[in-house]
Amino acid sequence: MVILGPTASGKTRLAALVAQRLGSEIISADSRQVYRRMNLGTGKDYDDYVIDNKQIPVHLIDIREPGEKYTLFDYQKDFLHAWSEIASKGVIPLVCGGTGLYIEAVIRNYRLLNVPVNTELRKEWEHKSDQELAEMLATITPLHNKTDIETRKRLIRALEIAVYQQKHPDLPGLLPNFDTLVMGVKYERTTERRRITERLERRMKEGMIEEVEQLLREGISPDDLMYYGLEYKWITLYLLGKISYDEMFQKLMIAIHQFAKRQRTYFRRMERNGIKIHWLRGEEGTEKNMQKVLDLVYQKWSVR
């Protein structure tokens, strides 16, 4: 069972309420919430997981140190471990998040590999432009995620993985096939924009700049923090004195809205590729949407 949605859609609280009613446990599908102490910037709403003073079990958040690289292969491996642990208890695992690539990877059982660094190829690519590398990548594989080409480092890694997979076409997959029910939460565009703005303002007041400052004091390099994008990119640039506070806030606001748009685009692509998403209107409220989710679950699996 999956509950997905763009940033600030309220999917986490909805998932927690559903999990509480079904006795489920949640598996996070968020590419940045795996990192410890990156809380406000990644939108870890810990309180959302507390229902009637009880903590809903959630997996795959706070499992890595900032600065470590966490790949889609890592997520599939960790997901399988969490899913097996939950399923062994006889309950339905509930996946919740906004990283469409992670969700699609487990639904579709992407065949992923722990690809080693190829220093020979990297040396060969040193003098190629980003455009040349992107064109090379496009000739090998369709892009699953636009972020693969947002920085040169990501682009080279994506190309490295594509070349490796091309040379090893017969390697086995990792995950079993899932009988999946997918639900999504979305708001009207104007409401979504207001919710994003309000949440950013709130998190600034709650100490998001101080969070990034602390990570830098711990020795996390500015480049590593900026690699995580959005809040960590723009706040780091502000703390380095490269942009003003107002410029940081405005550029970050625009970046988050663009990110939400990319999430919606990705979900539409999932639908075009045959993944049925039962959409819920955020405006109808969490309680009403919870009942709709439960009705879909009861219809599919006859559980109560």
Number of C-alpha atoms within 10 A of each C-alpha: 19 22 28 27 27 26 24 22 23 20 23 25 21 24 28 26 22 25 24 20 13 17 15 24 25 29 22 24 26 22 21 21 22 23 20 13 18 22 20 21 23 20 16 19 13 13 11 17 23 16 14 9 8 9 14 21 16 20 20 19 18 16 12 16 14 22 17 10 12 15 14 17 18 13 20 22 15 16 21 15 12 19 18 12 14 20 13 10 10 10 14 20 23 24 24 27 24 26 21 24 20 22 25 16 18 24 20 14 16 17 17 20 19 11 14 10 12 13 10 8 13 14 10 9 15 11 9 10 11 18 12 12 18 18 12 14 22 13 9 13 14 9 13 13 14 10 13 18 20 13 11 15 12 14 20 21 18 21 24 20 20 20 18 17 18 12 10 11 9 9 11 10 11 16 18 11 10 11 10 14 19 22 20 23 22 21 19 10 10 8 14 20 17 12 17 18 16 12 15 22 14 13 15 15 11 12 13 22 19 15 19 25 15 14 19 16 10 10 10 17 15 18 13 16 23 16 17 17 19 20 25 25 19 24 28 25 19 18 18 11 10 13 16 13 15 10 13 20 19 11 15 20 20 13 16 19 17 12 15 20 15 17 20 18 14 21 24 14 14 17 12 10 9 8 17 15 18 14 16 21 15 21 15 10 12 20 13 14 19 20 14 16 24 17 14 16 19 12 10 12 11 9 11 9
